[in-house]
Amino acid sequence: MNFLSGINLVGAILGFVVGVFGFIIVRYWIRPVSAYARLKRRVADAVEAHLSMLSADAGSDAALGAKESRKRLRKLAQELTDTFHHDLPQWYRIRLRARGELPPEAAADLMKLSGAKQAAPARKGAEKIKKRLRIETLEKELARAPRNRQVEIEEKLGVVRAERKRMRDALDGQKDGSR
């Protein structure tokens, strides 16, 4: 029973306590906060995709992906509300409110955006969502960034522009194929 001597026992207990504390921090703070950040990015991408679909569609409901886009916006609104009320720790909800980020209101605006059939009201709704979630576009971030970060942001912006072009081309292909 030499391994249960005083110093080994204290080390084992201390290691167990640190492990439990680390698990709690990761499970109940870090994971929910990072999941919320990923959800915000998904919302921003879905809003941009929906706007480009409405712009390409010129207001009619004929596009094949319009229904899926609306469904995706409604699902993201539900996820945003659930994440805010059930997953995020209380201290982070307080922090979000203090910095002016309003996820429940943004979720309501997402629901309204999913029902928009014209591009002009949809753009106004998208701006409200971005404002309520404090989502900055890469163009704005590039304008404010220091020189050492500008190259990195320009690369991201290039990727985003290429993805948007690919999505527009895919939508055009769907329209041509459905005629």
Protein Blocks (a to p, Z undefined) as FASTA:
>chain_A
ZZmgmklmmmmmmmmmmmmmmmmmmmmmmmmmmmmmmmmmmmmmmmmmmmmmmmmnnopa
kbfklmmmmmmmmmmmmmmmmmmmmmpcfklmmmmmmnopafklmmmmmmmmmmpcbfkl
mmmmmmmmmmmnopacfklmmmmpcfklmmmmmmmmmmmmmmmmmmmmmmmmmmmmmZZ
